[in-house]
Amino acid sequence: DAGVTQSPTHLIKTRGQQVTLRCSPKSGHDTVSWYQQALGQGPQFIFQYYEEEERQRGNFPDRFSGHQFPNYSSELNVNALLLGDSALYLCASSLGSQETQYFGPGTRLLVL
Amino acid sequence: AQSVTQPDIHITVSEGASLELRCNYSYGATPYLFWYVQSPGQGLQLLLKYFSGDTLVQGIKGFEAEFKRSQSSFNLRKPSVHWSDAAEYFCAVENSGYSTLTFGKGTMLLVSP
């Protein structure tokens, strides 16, 4: 049973560029959430997707957007990258809104 | 708004000694509480969770946690620490209704020989 997978594992971008991160949920899961973990901090919730719609959003600017596909996989897009966007981006999946979240290994983004 | 406080940034424990990591939460209703562990460069692994019922919950790798409503705490314990337990530990509370999580800042556990 495959767990949550994310790609790429590492990414280097420059300020002002755009980036897309990808996530495949655990088999059988239909809900995907994205978190940003800055160095030395706990993860912070960005947004959650269910049935291809953004269901909930944390305190992140509109530069952060996402998408969920019919197979439940998801993308996180960040436009106009800032140095402060450098972080580990974690994807988590769950079955519906009342179940435990399982996390992927993350994508480490470095913005220069 | 809900919040989680982990008062200890770093803790060093001798191998074989007992461990307690502290977690305090702020939440209006009955919380759903979690402990996750993160090894260097890795994602988060669920250790245990509390939804309701018995306030002492057992998790993987010999960990347990006790929910104390009167103290708004959910401390993580292990009777005998192994060197492989060295990692960062995060306490989290579920945000009402949608299974998203609010995390504490984490406690880094160092295990000395």
Interface residues (C-beta under 8 A of the other chain):
Chain A: V4 T31 S33 Y35 G40 Q41 G42 P43 Q44 F45 Q48 R55 Q56 G58 L90 A92 S94 G96 S97 Q98 E99 T100 Q101 Y102 F103 G104 P105 G106 R108
Chain B: V4 F34 Y36 G41 Q42 G43 L44 Q45 L46 K49 F90 A92 N95 G97 Y98 S99 T100 L101 T102 F103 G104 K105 G106
